[in-house]
Amino acid sequence: MSAEAKAKELGLEFTDDAEKGYLNMVARSGNMLYASGHVSDIKGKLGDDLGVDEGYKAARECAVAILQSLHQEVGSLDGLKVIKLLGMVNSALDFTDQHLVINGASDLLHEIFGKDGDGYHARSAVGFAQLPTGVAVEVEGIFEIAQ
């Protein structure tokens, strides 16, 4: 099943009519796509007022937003390969489960692109004292357009 079809099966459909923002949400260089940091709608600090399950949902939100931006740039999810994610988690000082939170983004990309195929990616998951506007999670990514 294609990535585009798998996304639709999961209830994710993307439009390509968003207005350009202040910054480029996806910068293209050759066959590489660099997704800017996309933030969750969920706000709060992991390990304080949010738990891992809420953080997981926030990371998934970020991945959906990245997919929307990728779709906007290239018109389809088909033919894309996930190369690298950076997941940033708004964390209390004693919170150490950032990796479990960012699994929300990785798991969605595995579902859509395949864990053993184009969705298998490198990743960093790190804690931050604060993120813009108090969001719980921010994720950025690098993708490749298959030649």
C-alpha positions, 0 to 999 in steps of 0.5 A: 500500500502506498504511503498516501493510501496508508495515510488516508486509511488512517483518516489523514487527508491533506490539502495543498492550499495553505498560505505561505507563512513567515518561514518556509515550513519545508525547504527543498534542496535537490531531492532532500526536504528539510521540515521546520519544527512543527509544534503541538496544539497540546501545551504543558510540561512533561513530567509536571502537568502532562504525562507520557501518553499526552506527550505521545499524542502531542508528538503525533500531532507534530508528525501530522503537521509535518506530513501536511507541510510535505504534502503541500511542498511535493503534492503526495507522500508517495516516494518519500523516505524518512531520514531523520527526526529531532524531537524536542520535549518541554520537560520538567528537570526530572523527566527522562522519558523524552524518547517515549514521547517522541515515539508518537511521531516515529510510530505514525511515520512507521505506520505510513512509510513502513518500519522496515522500509522508507519509514525507518529513520534516525532520531534524537529525542531531547528535553528542553526547559521551555518551548515556544508558546509553552507547547509540549512538543516540537518535531523537525525532520529530514526526508528524501524524495526517491529518485 
